[in-house]
Amino acid sequence: MFDSEFAAAGDGELVAAIEDGVRQEAISGARRLSAIAELTRRRVDDGDERALWAFDPWDSVAAEVAAAMAIGARRASGQMRIAEALRDHLPQVAALHCKGALSSRLVSTITWGTRLVQGDQAWARIDAAIAERATRWERLSEDKLRAAVEALVARYDPDAQRRTDTNLRGRDFVIGACDDDTETVSVFGRLMAPDAAVMKQRITAMITGLCAADPRSAGERRSDAAAAIANGNDTLACRCGSPHCPTAEFTPKSNVVIRVIADQTAINEATTQQPAATEAPIPEATQRPPAPALLLGRGVLPHALLVEAIRNGATITPIRTPSAEPEPRYRPSDDLAEFVRMRDLFCRFPGCPVSADRCDLDHVRPWPWGPTHASNLNCKCRKHHLMKTFWTGIGGWADQQLPDGTVIWTAPSGKTYTTQPGSWLFFPTWDVTTAELSPISQPPPDAEHRGVMMPRRKRTRAADLAAAIQAERDLNKRDTPPF
């Protein structure tokens, strides 16, 4: 297709094809949202006794949507909210979306901007007003698009605006962005003014303590000072290299653990490499790039940064292959837990991005019917651990694990999804296959009565959402400026 279909087309035809592609994507997106809305309607019921479970019917539907779309649970839940808004409150907007007249981006902004609206009459007026104008909004920037939606909300339901404490409620602190490179991570956000003053004062004090021969730029010094604070240091080590420097004897603390899957030679290269040689070419004698390090939760760490991290006090821990024999207790040993986390790297549910260091280690076959063994353990975030443990049986979820770490999930719909260990992505030559387990000697106890052990909510998700909307509307009423 890419080398033939449009080879003879004129520029006008190419642009027309692009525009048609946008329409077809919108139509496809609307169809997907319609299916999500129907699945949500069928499965989510506040009258269900499981509506007060920590992992409730909404979570179960979100898990199915996430698996089908290969996205995280939060994004899946967001898709469900958009689908509900279109089905229940914005039918005219939904109709335009189904015809491809409104893009998914525009529909997402509309549903988010109207999330505080209450009352059938207000919804009907806002739906009609947006439908009348929205086809002319596609080329607006994000800020202008949000402003256009807010203007209509202000006209028909003033208390549904987000006005209260705008500066304080909008503050955030974000580490990482989708366009970060592998060497650095962007950090941005807003702090309370007193906290920002303290942070600035500490960074300034640390930079002032460096000698004039430090080779870093002012920006690099500030960046390294912030990293030093994050690692619990009050002093920033100088880079001048002089043995007479006041910080020459300072050994920085570090909370970073670099996990390297490589031979000892590669580790020795990183450990002994001098600072000036961090960008040196690979010696011809080796004819291979140094093995990368893996920073759990972040991804591959280039060799130059491995050297830098070791210089800054990071430790190196070996990964030990677990024994073929099961361990005699429920809780895995540190070595077994480390192996499983490094094999999996992420939650093993399809599309879940939670890093293994923030996951539980779950027995696929419940203990004690299933052993504490690498072939019976995998990483699950707390949400998907609750799902697998309690949302079982007919209409529930189940997972099966193979000796090579492959996990096969079966959804309530009967669809199956397969995930491979995260280490396959980063270290494809690492053999993580462990012993094959013998067949289970007796079935686990009936899962139907496990629900009594499920953590409970104080009120349903729908009640929580309604209360949050009402609370924000009440704040808006209180802060409405006088005329």
C-alpha positions, 0 to 999 in steps of 0.5 A: 500500500505505502509504495503503490496506492497513491503513487499516481495521485495528485496533491489534491487527491492526497489531501482528500484521502487524508481528510477522508481518513480523519472522517473514517477514524471519527466514525470508527471511534464513535462506533467503539464508544457506542459499544463501550456505552452498551457494555457499561450499561449491561454490566454496571448496576448500583444495585449489584452487591459488588458495587461497594467492592473496591474492585467494582463492576465499573472496574471490571468493564474498564479492565475489559475495555483496557484489554481490548484497546491495549491501554491502561485502566485509567484511560479505559475508564476515561473512554467509558465516561465519554461514552456515557456522556454521549449516550445519556446527555449529548445525543446530538453531539453523539450523532455528529460523531457517528457521522464523522463530523466531529473528531475524537479529540473534539468529543473528548474536550466537549465531554470533559468540559461539560462534566459538572452540568446537572439537570435535564434542561441544562443538558438539552440546551448545551447539547443543542448549542454545541451541536450547532457550533461544534463542526466549526471548532475542529481547527481551534487550538486546545485552549480555544476549544476549551474556552468555546465549550466553557462559554456555552456551559457558562450560559446555560449552567453557570455553576458547572464552570471550574472557577473556584481557586483556579490557581491552587486547584490547577497546580501539578507536578509532573515527572516525564513526558511522552517525548522524553529521550532515554537520557533525560526526563522532563520535570514541570509543574507548579508548587505552592509559593512557600514550597517553591521558595524553600526549594529554590533556596536549597538549590541555590545553597547547594550550587553556591557550595561548588568551586569555580572549577566545576565544569557544568553549566548553571542549568546543569548544576540546578538540574543535578542539585534537584536530583541530589535533593531527591536522593536525600543529599544536602550537598552537591558533589563538585565535578572539578576532579581536584583532590583538594576540593571541599567536596572531594571526600563527599560520597552522595547517597542514592535511592537508585538501583541499576539492574543490569542483565549482562555479563560481568565484563560489561558491568566492569566496563561501566564500573571502571570507566573514567568520567572523560570517557563516557562518550568514548567510542567502543573499543574495536577489540570488543566489537559490541556495544556495552550492555544497557542498564534497566531502571525499573519503571523507566526503561533502558538506561544508556551505558553513559548514564550507567557510568554516571549513576555508578559515580553518583553512588548507585548500587548494582545488584545481581539477578539470581536464577531461582531454584527449580524447587518451590519455596516452602512458604507463601511469601517469596524470598527476596531473590525469587521476588527480584527475579519475577519483578525483573522478568515481568517489569510491568503488571502482567494485565494487558496494556497496564503500564504499572511498573513491577516495583509498584506491583504485588506478586500474585500466585496464579494458582492460589496458595497453597494449591499453587506453589511459591515458584517463578512459574506460578508468580507474576506481577499485578498492580493492586487493582488487577490483583484484586480483580484476579483474586475476587472477580473470578468464576463464571463471568469473571477473570482468570489467568494462566501462566506458562513456564516461559512467563507468558500469561494468558488472560480470559475475560468475562466475555470469553475473549483471551489476551496474551502478554509476554514478560517485559524482559522480552522487550529489553533483553530478548536473549535472556532465558527466563524459562523456569520449571514446568509445574506438576498438575494441581492436586486438588482444585482451589476452594469455591471462589463464590464466597471470596467476596466477603474478604474484598475491601469495601467502599463507603459508598458506590462509585456513582455516589462518589462521582455525584458528591464530587460534582455537587461539591465543586458546584457548591464551591462555584456558587460560593465564589460567584462574583457579584454583578 
